[in-house]
Amino acid sequence: MTILEAAKIYKYYGSKLNKQEVIKGLDLSIEKGEFVSIMGASGSGKTTLLNVLSSIDKASQGSIKIEGNEITRMKEKQLAEFRKRHLGFIFQEYNLLDTLTVKENILLPLTVSKTPKKEAEEKFAEVAQELGIYDVKDKYPNEISGGQKQRTSAARAFVHAPSIIFADEPTGALDSKSASDLLNKLSQLNRKLQATIVMVTHDPVAASYSSRVIFIKDGQIYTQLNKGEESRQAFFKDVMRTQAVLGGVQYEH
C-alpha cells in the first residue's frame, strides 16, 4: 500500500527575476512499512525535500498525498491537526522540552490528542522499554546522555503510532555507538510496528539500516538503491559506491 505519493513537486525561493529552484519536478512514492533514506551532497535539496514532504514547508507546485490526504491543499489549521495525528518527527537537535521529564516529553503527542490516561501509560511503557529509556523516565533532558535524548525524541515520534515518521539527520549529533544504538532501535521498531520511516542522512552507515536509499542531485532523484536480501554490510558498500559516483561527501569508515 502506498502511504506517501508526491507528484511533480517543485520548491523555489525568491521572485520571478531571482528565482532559485531547489526541488525540480520530483516524483516519489513510499510504501507502508518502508524505511527510506534520502541522501545527497550539501545543497542537493534533500532537507528541503524532507521539509516539503513532512508539511514543515509548503511545496511551490505539485501534489503530496499521505494516506490519500492531499496535504498541499490543506489550510494551516487543518494541516496542524493532520500533522498532530498522522506524523512523527525526529530532529538532529532532539527538540525536547527541558522543563519536562523524559516521560512527559514522550507523552506530549498523546496529551495533545487527549488520549485516555491508561491507554497513554501503556503506549508510553511499550515504546520507552523498546527504546531502552524506561529506567530514565523521571529524569530531565539535562540529566541524560545525547543518545538517551535522541531515543527520547524517537519515542515521542513513535508513541502515537503515526502514519509516517520523518527523521532529519537523527544521528548527526551522536557518537558512533549512540548512533548505532539508535539506528538498531529504529530498524527494530520499523519491523515490529510496520512503522514507515523517511530519514535524511549524509552518513552511508546510517543509510545502510534502511530498506531503500534515494539519492538526490540538483533537486531531482539521481538514482535509488534497494536493499532486498543484502546484508547491511553489503548494502553499506553499495551506498558508498553510489555516493562516490554522485560526488557527495565522502565518509571515512
C-alpha positions as CSV (number, residue, x, y, z in Angstrom):
1,M,0.0,0.0,0.0
2,T,1.4,3.4,-1.0
3,I,1.4,5.7,2.1
4,L,3.0,8.8,0.5
5,E,2.8,9.9,-3.1
6,A,4.4,13.1,-4.4
7,A,3.9,14.2,-8.0
8,K,5.7,16.9,-9.9
9,I,7.0,18.6,-6.7
10,Y,8.7,22.0,-7.2
11,K,10.1,24.2,-4.5
12,Y,11.6,27.6,-5.3
13,Y,12.5,30.7,-3.3
14,G,12.8,34.3,-4.3
15,S,11.0,36.3,-7.0
16,K,10.5,35.7,-10.7
17,L,13.6,37.8,-11.5
18,N,15.7,36.0,-9.0
19,K,14.2,32.5,-8.6
20,Q,16.1,29.7,-7.0
21,E,14.7,26.3,-7.8
22,V,15.6,23.7,-5.1
23,I,13.3,20.9,-6.0
24,K,12.6,20.5,-9.7
25,G,9.5,18.4,-10.7
26,L,10.3,15.4,-8.4
27,D,8.1,12.3,-8.3
28,L,8.3,9.9,-5.3
29,S,6.2,7.2,-3.7
30,I,6.7,5.4,-0.4
31,E,5.1,2.2,0.7
32,K,3.7,1.4,4.1
33,G,6.3,-0.1,6.4
34,E,9.3,1.1,4.3
35,F,12.4,2.6,5.9
36,V,13.7,5.0,3.3
37,S,16.9,7.2,3.5
38,I,17.3,10.3,1.4
39,M,21.0,11.2,0.6
40,G,22.8,13.8,-1.5
41,A,25.6,16.3,-1.4
42,S,25.2,19.5,0.6
43,G,22.9,21.8,-1.4
44,S,21.3,18.9,-3.3
45,G,17.8,19.7,-1.9
46,K,17.4,16.6,0.4
47,T,16.5,18.6,3.6
48,T,14.2,20.9,1.6
49,L,12.5,17.7,0.2
50,L,12.0,16.3,3.7
51,N,10.5,19.6,4.9
52,V,8.1,19.7,2.0
53,L,7.0,16.1,2.3
54,S,6.5,16.4,6.0
55,S,4.5,19.7,5.7
56,I,7.1,21.7,7.6
57,D,7.4,23.8,4.4
58,K,5.0,24.2,1.6
59,A,5.7,23.0,-2.0
60,S,5.6,25.7,-4.6
61,Q,3.9,23.4,-7.1
62,G,2.8,19.8,-7.2
63,S,0.8,17.2,-5.2
64,I,1.7,15.4,-1.9
65,K,-0.7,12.8,-0.6
66,I,-0.3,11.0,2.7
67,E,-2.7,8.1,3.2
68,G,-4.8,9.6,0.4
69,N,-5.0,13.0,2.1
70,E,-3.8,15.9,-0.2
71,I,-1.7,17.9,2.3
72,T,-0.7,20.6,-0.3
73,R,-4.3,21.9,-0.4
74,M,-4.9,21.9,3.4
75,K,-5.4,25.2,5.3
76,E,-3.0,25.8,8.2
77,K,-5.4,24.7,10.9
78,Q,-6.3,21.5,9.1
79,L,-2.7,20.8,8.4
80,A,-1.7,21.3,12.1
81,E,-4.4,18.8,13.1
82,F,-3.3,16.3,10.4
83,R,0.4,16.7,11.5
84,K,-0.6,16.1,15.1
85,R,-2.4,12.8,14.4
86,H,-0.5,11.3,11.4
87,L,3.1,12.5,11.5
88,G,6.1,11.9,13.8
89,F,9.3,13.9,13.8
90,I,12.9,13.2,15.0
91,F,15.3,16.1,14.7
92,Q,19.0,16.3,14.9
93,E,18.9,18.6,17.9
94,Y,16.4,16.5,19.9
95,N,13.8,19.4,20.4
96,L,13.0,18.2,23.9
97,L,11.4,20.5,26.5
98,D,13.9,21.0,29.3
99,T,11.2,21.6,31.9
100,L,9.6,18.2,31.3
101,T,10.8,14.8,32.3
102,V,11.7,12.1,29.7
103,K,8.2,10.5,30.3
104,E,6.4,13.9,30.0
105,N,8.3,14.7,26.8
106,I,7.3,11.3,25.3
107,L,3.7,11.7,26.3
108,L,3.3,15.1,24.7
109,P,1.6,13.8,21.4
110,L,-0.9,11.7,23.5
111,T,-1.6,14.7,25.9
112,V,-2.3,16.9,22.9
113,S,-4.6,14.4,21.3
114,K,-6.4,13.8,24.7
115,T,-5.6,10.1,24.8
116,P,-7.1,8.4,27.9
117,K,-4.6,8.1,30.7
118,K,-4.5,4.3,31.0
119,E,-4.0,3.9,27.2
120,A,-1.3,6.7,27.2
121,E,0.5,4.9,30.1
122,E,0.5,1.6,28.2
123,K,1.8,3.2,24.9
124,F,4.5,5.1,26.8
125,A,5.7,1.9,28.6
126,E,5.8,-0.1,25.4
127,V,7.8,2.5,23.4
128,A,10.1,3.5,26.3
129,Q,11.0,-0.1,27.0
130,E,11.6,-0.8,23.3
131,L,14.0,2.1,23.1
132,G,15.8,1.3,26.4
133,I,14.9,4.5,28.2
134,Y,12.2,3.4,30.7
135,D,14.7,3.5,33.6
136,V,15.4,7.2,33.0
137,K,11.7,8.2,32.6
138,D,11.7,10.5,35.6
139,K,14.9,12.3,34.7
140,Y,15.1,15.7,32.9
141,P,16.9,16.2,29.5
142,N,19.9,17.8,31.1
143,E,20.4,14.7,33.3
144,I,20.7,12.2,30.4
145,S,23.2,11.5,27.6
146,G,22.9,12.6,24.0
147,G,22.0,9.1,22.9
148,Q,19.2,8.9,25.5
149,K,17.9,12.3,24.5
150,Q,17.7,11.1,20.8
151,R,15.9,7.9,21.9
152,T,13.5,10.0,23.9
153,S,12.9,12.1,20.8
154,A,12.3,8.9,18.8
155,A,9.9,7.5,21.5
156,R,7.9,10.8,21.2
157,A,7.7,10.3,17.4
158,F,6.6,6.7,17.7
159,V,4.2,6.8,20.7
160,H,1.1,7.9,18.9
161,A,1.6,5.4,16.0
162,P,1.8,8.0,13.2
163,S,1.4,7.1,9.5
164,I,5.0,8.3,8.8
165,I,8.0,9.3,10.9
166,F,10.3,11.9,9.4
167,A,13.9,12.0,10.7
168,D,16.3,14.8,9.8
169,E,19.9,13.7,10.4
170,P,18.9,11.9,13.6
171,T,22.5,10.6,14.3
172,G,24.2,13.9,13.4
173,A,24.9,14.9,17.0
174,L,25.7,11.4,18.3
175,D,28.9,9.4,18.7
176,S,29.2,6.2,16.7
177,K,28.0,3.9,19.5
178,S,24.9,6.0,20.3
179,A,24.2,6.4,16.6
180,S,24.3,2.6,16.0
181,D,22.1,2.0,19.1
182,L,19.5,4.5,17.8
183,L,19.6,3.0,14.3
184,N,19.2,-0.5,15.6
185,K,16.2,0.6,17.6
186,L,14.6,2.4,14.7
187,S,15.0,-0.6,12.4
188,Q,13.5,-2.9,15.1
189,L,10.5,-0.6,15.5
190,N,10.2,-0.4,11.7
191,R,9.9,-4.2,11.5
192,K,7.9,-4.7,14.7
193,L,5.3,-1.9,14.3
194,Q,5.4,-1.7,10.4
195,A,6.3,1.9,11.0
196,T,7.1,3.9,7.9
197,I,10.3,6.0,8.3
198,V,11.7,8.6,5.9
199,M,15.2,9.8,7.0
200,V,17.6,12.4,5.6
201,T,21.2,11.5,6.3
202,H,24.7,12.2,4.9
203,D,26.1,9.1,6.5
204,P,26.2,5.9,4.5
205,V,26.4,3.8,7.7
206,A,23.0,5.3,8.8
207,A,21.6,4.8,5.3
208,S,22.6,1.1,5.4
209,Y,20.0,0.4,8.1
210,S,17.2,1.4,5.7
211,S,15.4,-0.7,3.0
212,R,15.8,1.8,0.2
213,V,18.1,4.8,-0.4
214,I,17.1,7.7,-2.7
215,F,19.9,9.9,-4.0
216,I,19.1,13.5,-4.7
217,K,21.1,15.7,-7.1
218,D,20.2,19.2,-8.2
219,G,16.7,18.9,-6.8
220,Q,15.9,15.7,-8.7
221,I,16.2,11.9,-8.0
222,Y,19.5,10.8,-9.4
223,T,19.2,7.1,-8.6
224,Q,17.8,4.7,-6.0
225,L,19.2,1.6,-4.3
226,N,17.0,-1.2,-2.8
227,K,18.5,-3.4,-0.1
228,G,16.5,-6.5,-0.9
229,E,18.1,-9.6,0.7
230,E,21.5,-8.0,1.0
231,S,23.3,-7.8,4.4
232,R,23.7,-4.4,5.9
233,Q,27.5,-4.5,5.3
234,A,27.0,-5.3,1.6
235,F,24.3,-2.6,1.3
236,F,26.7,-0.1,3.0
237,K,29.3,-0.8,0.3
238,D,26.7,-0.2,-2.4
239,V,25.7,3.1,-0.8
240,M,29.4,4.1,-0.6
241,R,30.0,3.3,-4.3
242,T,26.9,5.3,-5.4
243,Q,27.9,8.2,-3.2
244,A,31.4,8.3,-4.8
245,V,29.9,8.3,-8.3
246,L,27.5,11.1,-7.2
247,G,30.4,13.1,-5.9
248,G,28.9,13.5,-2.5
249,V,30.6,14.0,0.8
250,Q,32.9,11.0,1.4
251,Y,32.6,9.2,4.7
252,E,35.7,7.8,6.3
253,H,34.8,4.5,7.9
